Amino acid sequence: MRQLVEAYFTLIKILMALCMAGMVVLVFGNVVLRYAFNSGITVSEEMSRLFFVWMCFLGAILGLRERAHLGVDTLVARLPRSGKMVCAVLSCGLMLWVTWLVLQGSWTQTLINWSAQAPATGLSMGLLYGIGVVFGLSTGAILLHEMYLLLTGKISDDDLVMVSESEDLPEATAQGAHTGGHRTHQSTNRAEALPLPSRTASSR
């Protein structure tokens, strides 16, 4: 089961890379054709928009799983375990509710716009809203798993802080320095690192 989950998130990363590559090729190619050859790619605008929307939602799924979404944990980090548990359950419950709203709205919009076609590409407009369904199902599964761990007590104190205060989280994760979604920083105070020279009578 774990291998299947890892394969799914690997697929998401591949799709994000493909969306980014598609955006670069279409936008850059369209600019070059327009100014150099007085031509252009007709589907560039619509496809770039579709790629951008899908890439953002797919990135949000990965961000939730890797606890990479930015937040402030100044208060929560100082609470005892019981306080952290209460805050984590409340946060997870609110996120599940919002996820349900996104899923419900995206599904409704996908059905409404499925028969509508984009002017340039002829693709269904439902594809633009369909990523909301993928997002809702994926994040819903992640949050339900988090809620299960919280209610059964199978979660560490560090993992009770569900946000990151630094954009350097991927680097910290790669170095195995996971501290509940935020990095601990070593002191950079030069006054602590360097001894102060003693003053002599001549220096006065």
C-alpha positions, -999 to +999 in steps of 0.1 A: +000+000+000+028+024+009+045+017-025+012+026-042+009+059-023+045+068-031+039+060-068+009+083-068+029+112-054+057+105-078+032+107-106+020+141-093+056+154-094+060+142-130+028+159-140+039+191-123+072+190-143+053+184-175+030+213-168+059+236-162+077+224-193+046+229-214+041+264-201+077+274-209+075+260-244+042+275-252+047+309-238+084+313-249+076+298-283+047+321-288+067+352-280+095+342-304+070+335-332+051+367-326+081+390-327+104+372-351+080+356-376+048+376-371+030+344-362+020+326-330+006+294-314-032+296-314-037+274-284-008+289-263-030+310-240-056+284-232-031+255-227-008+276-206-037+286-183-047+249-180-012+238-172-008+266-147-040+258-128-032+221-127+004+227-116-007+249-087-033+225-074-009+195-077+017+215-059-007+222-031-013+185-027+024+178-023+028+208+000+001+194+023+017+160+024+052+173+030+040+200+055+055+227+033+027+252+035+039+283+054+024+292+087+031+307+121+036+281+149+049+306+176+020+298+199+014+261+191+051+252+195+050+264+231+019+245+241+021+211+259+012+180+240-025+182+250-027+217+237-010+208+205-034+179+200-064+201+204-051+227+179-041+200+155-075+183+156-093+217+151-070+226+122-074+192+106-112+194+110-114+229+095-092+218+066-114+188+060-145+210+059-128+234+034-116+205+013-152+192+011-164+226-001-137+227-028-145+191-038-183+197-039-179+230-059-154+216-083-175+186-090-205+208-097-186+231-120-170+202-138-204+187-146-218+221-157-189+230-180-181+195-193-201+201-225-186+236-230-156+237-253-127+261-252-126+284-283-091+277-294-083+241-283-118+227-284-111+209-251-138+206-225-139+234-200-146+208-174-109+200-174-101+234-159-124+226-129-116+189-128-083+194-110-104+207-081-119+172-078-084+156-079-073+181-053-103+175-030-099+137-031-062+137-026-060+162+002-091+147+018-073+113+020-042+130+035-062+149+061-083+118+070-051+099+076-037+128+097-070+128+117-067+091+123-032+094+136-043+123+159-073+105+174-053+073+180-023+091+194+000+076+168+017+109+161+049+124+175+051+158+193+071+172+164+045+162+138+017+180+158+030+213+143+015+210+108+030+241+091+064+254+081+079+288+091+106+286+065+107+280+027+139+259+033+118+229+044+128+207+015+164+212+023+159+203+059+139+173+050+166+161+027+191+165+055+169+145+078+163+175+101+125+172+104+113+192+134+076+192+130+074+212+098+099+239+107+137+241+109+157+248+139+184+274+133+218+276+150+228+309+166+246+333+142+254+358+169+290+368+162+292+382+198+287+346+211+312+331+186+340+356+188+357+366+220+359+404+227+394+418+228+404+431+262+410+468+265+444+481+276+455+514+288+471+522+255+439+516+236+422+542+256 
